[in-house]
Each structure stands twice: as C-alpha cells, then as structure tokens.
Amino acid sequence: VRTARADDAAAILNLWSLARGASASTADPPATIERLLARDPGALLVAHLDAMIVGTAIATWDGWRGHIYRVAVTPERRRQGMGRLLVTAAQARLRTLGATKVNVAVDEHDPGSIAFWLAVGYRRDRGMSRFAKAL
Ligand SMILES: CC(C)(COP(=O)(O)OP(=O)(O)OC[C@H]1O[C@@H](n2cnc3c(N)ncnc32)[C@H](O)[C@@H]1OP(=O)(O)O)[C@@H](O)C(=O)NCCC(=O)NCCS
C-alpha cells in the first residue's frame, strides 16, 4: 500500500467504476482526485500488485475525527486480505496524525460491506444515523 500520485488517477477512476460501494452516489470526475491530492496529499492510499492498482482507501483527518472512505478492491482480488491491509494503512495514517476515533459510513443494505467492517474491528454506532445534504 502506498500513497497515490497524480498519475494514478486514471487507474483509480477505472477501479472505482468497477468496485466502489453499491451505495456510493457521488460522481467521480478526474478533478475529484486532483482536488483531493492537492488538499490532502497523503489521504488517498492505493494497494498495488506490481504496477497494477487493485485497491483504494481514503483516510482523512480534520483535526477532530478520522474518516475512511472508498475502501474498494478490484473484484478479482477480493477475499485475499487486500481490504484489511488498506484499512490498517488508513488507520496507521490517522493515528499518526492524531486521530483517536475513526468513522465510516457503511451501506445498511450491503451484507458484504457490513461483514467486512465488522471483521476489521468496527462496531455499529447504534442510535446514530448519518444525515447528508448536497451542497
Ligand atoms: C468490502 C471490500 C472492500 C472488502 O475487500 P476484500 O479485499 O475482499 O476484504 P478482505 O479480503 O480484507 O476481507 C477481510 C474479512 O472481511 C470479511 N469479508 C470481506 N468481504 C466479505 C463478504 N463479501 N462477505 C462476507 N464477509 C466478507 C471476511 O471476514 C474477510 O476475511 P476472510 O476472507 O478471511 O473470511 C470489497 O468487497 C469491495 O471492494 N467491495 C465494494 C466496495 C465497498 O462496498 N466498499 C465498502 C464501502 S466503504
């Protein structure tokens, strides 16, 4: 796992077109990656096998909480520990930056995602719901 570079953008967008979560609804124009790398150069992590990008995670720290987004592994490489590796790397980054808690939004209707997050040590925050609004 390493930090993404600007020239990874096409491969990352290709991966997300195949592998992002079923409930992810934001569009993925190339500018989103440029903007993320400019705003927070270490936030976007990629898992690679040789030269091929096979997974991603976004780990952000805002000075208050850590957040992990876009954990995605290419379909043919799933169940090989890649997702766990990405979450471990994301958590290591957040811990180094000072985060003591990490929040993740998980699709209630995706049993695979729920099983994954439980397997990597996350617990449902019962009583809390995510509210969202488009700006
Ligand atoms: C969720 C996802 C990232 C998991 O990646 P992965 O590389 O397959 O995960 P790992 O191999 O590290 O799995 C670790 C453990 O999680 C659990 N797990 C992972 N996927 C699972 C699934 N589909 N069903 C049940 N349990 C699952 C298992 O306990 C697994 O350990 P095991 O294989 O030894 O049984 C991948 O399926 C994916 O990209 N899904 C689409 C994107 C998405 O939904 N992301 C999550 C939303 S943020």
The ligand as a Tripos MOL2 file, in Angstrom:
@<TRIPOS>MOLECULE
LIG
   48    50     1     0     0
SMALL
NO_CHARGES

@<TRIPOS>ATOM
      1 C1        -15.6870   -4.5690    1.0360 C.3       1 LIG1
      2 C2        -14.3630   -4.8410    0.2770 C.3       1 LIG1
      3 C3        -13.5320   -3.5640    0.2920 C.3       1 LIG1
      4 C4        -13.6170   -5.9730    1.0050 C.3       1 LIG1
      5 O1        -12.3340   -6.1210    0.4130 O.3       1 LIG1
      6 P1        -11.5320   -7.5190    0.4730 P.3       1 LIG1
      7 O2        -10.1540   -7.2690    0.0000 O.co2     1 LIG1
      8 O3        -12.3150   -8.5660   -0.1910 O.co2     1 LIG1
      9 O4        -11.5310   -7.7860    2.0550 O.3       1 LIG1
     10 P2        -10.5600   -8.7880    2.8620 P.3       1 LIG1
     11 O5        -10.1280   -9.8950    1.9870 O.co2     1 LIG1
     12 O6         -9.5120   -7.9720    3.5360 O.co2     1 LIG1
     13 O7        -11.6020   -9.3370    3.9270 O.3       1 LIG1
     14 C5        -11.3700   -9.3230    5.3330 C.3       1 LIG1
     15 C6        -12.5220  -10.0280    6.0090 C.3       1 LIG1
     16 O8        -13.7430   -9.2920    5.8340 O.3       1 LIG1
     17 C7        -14.8440  -10.2090    5.6920 C.3       1 LIG1
     18 N1        -15.4350  -10.0470    4.3600 N.ar      1 LIG1
     19 C8        -14.9450   -9.3540    3.3110 C.ar      1 LIG1
     20 N2        -15.7910   -9.3750    2.2660 N.ar      1 LIG1
     21 C9        -16.8400  -10.1210    2.6600 C.ar      1 LIG1
     22 C10       -18.0460  -10.5220    2.0120 C.ar      1 LIG1
     23 N3        -18.3400  -10.1530    0.7440 N.pl3     1 LIG1
     24 N4        -18.9110  -11.3010    2.6950 N.ar      1 LIG1
     25 C11       -18.6440  -11.6910    3.9830 C.ar      1 LIG1
     26 N5        -17.5130  -11.3300    4.6560 N.ar      1 LIG1
     27 C12       -16.6360  -10.5510    3.9910 C.ar      1 LIG1
     28 C13       -14.2680  -11.5990    5.8900 C.3       1 LIG1
     29 O9        -14.3280  -11.9260    7.2790 O.3       1 LIG1
     30 C14       -12.8260  -11.4010    5.4490 C.3       1 LIG1
     31 O10       -11.9490  -12.3500    5.9930 O.3       1 LIG1
     32 P3        -11.8390  -13.8320    5.3050 P.3       1 LIG1
     33 O11       -11.7280  -13.6210    3.8160 O.co2     1 LIG1
     34 O12       -10.6220  -14.3930    5.9370 O.co2     1 LIG1
     35 O13       -13.1220  -14.5380    5.6740 O.co2     1 LIG1
     36 C15       -14.6350   -5.3060   -1.1840 C.3       1 LIG1
     37 O14       -15.5950   -6.3500   -1.1850 O.3       1 LIG1
     38 C16       -15.1520   -4.1990   -2.0750 C.2       1 LIG1
     39 O15       -14.3640   -3.5140   -2.7260 O.2       1 LIG1
     40 N6        -16.4800   -4.0080   -2.1320 N.am      1 LIG1
     41 C17       -17.0440   -2.9300   -2.9660 C.3       1 LIG1
     42 C18       -16.7700   -1.5820   -2.3500 C.3       1 LIG1
     43 C19       -17.3970   -1.4660   -0.9820 C.2       1 LIG1
     44 O16       -18.5450   -1.8760   -0.7680 O.2       1 LIG1
     45 N7        -16.6450   -0.8930   -0.0390 N.am      1 LIG1
     46 C20       -17.0900   -0.7040    1.3270 C.3       1 LIG1
     47 C21       -17.8190    0.5590    1.4760 C.3       1 LIG1
     48 S1        -16.7790    1.8500    2.1390 S.3       1 LIG1
@<TRIPOS>BOND
     1     1     2 1
     2     2     3 1
     3     2     4 1
     4     2    36 1
     5     4     5 1
     6     5     6 1
     7     6     7 2
     8     6     8 1
     9     6     9 1
    10     9    10 1
    11    10    11 2
    12    10    12 1
    13    10    13 1
    14    13    14 1
    15    14    15 1
    16    15    16 1
    17    15    30 1
    18    16    17 1
    19    17    18 1
    20    17    28 1
    21    18    19 ar
    22    18    27 ar
    23    19    20 ar
    24    20    21 ar
    25    21    22 ar
    26    21    27 ar
    27    22    23 1
    28    22    24 ar
    29    24    25 ar
    30    25    26 ar
    31    26    27 ar
    32    28    29 1
    33    28    30 1
    34    30    31 1
    35    31    32 1
    36    32    33 2
    37    32    34 1
    38    32    35 1
    39    36    37 1
    40    36    38 1
    41    38    39 2
    42    38    40 1
    43    40    41 1
    44    41    42 1
    45    42    43 1
    46    43    44 2
    47    43    45 1
    48    45    46 1
    49    46    47 1
    50    47    48 1
@<TRIPOS>SUBSTRUCTURE
     1 LIG1         1 GROUP 0 **** ****
